Amino acid sequence: MKKENSSNILEKIDVAKERIKELETMINHWEGMEVEGFWDAECSINPSSPACLLFNN
Protein backbone atom coordinates (compact mmCIF):
# COMPACT_ATOMS: atom_id res chain seq x y z
CA MET A 1 0.00 0.00 0.00
CA LYS A 2 1.34 3.38 -0.99
CA LYS A 3 1.97 5.71 1.91
CA GLU A 4 0.24 9.08 1.46
CA ASN A 5 2.08 12.29 2.17
CA SER A 6 0.87 14.63 4.88
CA SER A 7 -0.57 17.21 2.45
CA ASN A 8 -2.92 14.59 0.96
CA ILE A 9 -4.06 13.58 4.42
CA LEU A 10 -4.64 17.20 5.42
CA GLU A 11 -6.62 17.78 2.23
CA LYS A 12 -8.79 14.74 2.95
CA ILE A 13 -9.37 16.00 6.49
CA ASP A 14 -10.49 19.38 5.14
CA VAL A 15 -12.88 17.71 2.69
CA ALA A 16 -14.27 15.51 5.46
CA LYS A 17 -14.82 18.52 7.74
CA GLU A 18 -16.76 20.30 4.99
CA ARG A 19 -18.91 17.22 4.43
CA ILE A 20 -19.57 16.93 8.17
CA LYS A 21 -20.65 20.58 8.18
CA GLU A 22 -23.09 19.90 5.31
CA LEU A 23 -24.48 16.83 7.06
CA GLU A 24 -24.95 18.73 10.33
CA THR A 25 -26.85 21.42 8.44
CA MET A 26 -29.08 18.81 6.82
CA ILE A 27 -29.76 17.12 10.16
CA ASN A 28 -30.61 20.44 11.79
CA HIS A 29 -32.98 21.25 8.95
CA TRP A 30 -34.70 17.88 9.20
CA GLU A 31 -35.03 18.21 12.96
CA GLY A 32 -36.84 21.50 12.45
CA MET A 33 -34.15 23.68 13.95
CA GLU A 34 -33.45 27.14 12.56
CA VAL A 35 -30.41 27.12 10.33
CA GLU A 36 -29.39 30.75 9.96
CA GLY A 37 -28.12 31.70 6.55
CA PHE A 38 -28.00 28.20 5.10
CA TRP A 39 -29.21 29.20 1.66
CA ASP A 40 -27.27 32.44 1.58
CA ALA A 41 -23.97 31.11 2.88
CA GLU A 42 -23.66 27.49 1.80
CA CYS A 43 -25.53 27.51 -1.48
CA SER A 44 -24.12 30.79 -2.76
CA ILE A 45 -20.60 29.45 -2.22
CA ASN A 46 -21.22 25.96 -3.58
CA PRO A 47 -24.62 25.68 -5.32
CA SER A 48 -23.88 22.17 -6.57
CA SER A 49 -23.11 20.73 -3.13
CA PRO A 50 -25.20 17.68 -2.20
CA ALA A 51 -27.00 19.59 0.54
CA CYS A 52 -28.01 22.45 -1.76
CA LEU A 53 -29.13 20.10 -4.49
CA LEU A 54 -31.20 18.14 -1.97
CA PHE A 55 -32.97 21.22 -0.59
CA ASN A 56 -33.38 22.95 -3.94
CA ASN A 57 -36.30 20.90 -5.29
N, C-alpha and C positions, 0 to 999 in steps of 0.2 A: 504494500500500500504506500502510495506516495505521500510523503509528509508535506503538509501545507505550510506556507510561510505565515508569519504573524499578521501581515497586512490582509491576507485572504480571510483569516479567522476574524479579524476586527471588522472587516466588511460584512461578513456573514452575521456577526453579532448586531451590527447596525441595521441590517435588513430585518433581522428577527425582532428587534425592538420596535421598528416601524410597524411590522405586522401585528405585534402584540397590542400596540396602540390602536390600530384599526379594529382589532377584535374586541378590545375593551369598549370602544365607542359603539360598536354594534350591540354588544351585550347590554350596555346602558340604555340604548335606544329601545331594545326589545323589552327591557324591564320597566319601561315607562319613565325612566329618569330623564331630567332635562340635560341635554347635551349642548352646552353653549357653543355657538359658532361652528358646529360641525360642518354644515353645508358651506359656509363662507370660508373657513380655514382649510379643511381637509380637501374638499372637492374642487376648490379653486386652484389649489397647488397641484393636485393629482386627480383630475376628473375621471381617469380610467382605472383608478384603484378599485379593487374588489368591493370595498365597502360602498363607494359612491355609485358604482354600477348596480349594486343590490338595492340601494335606497332610491335610485333614480328610475323608477318604473313608469 
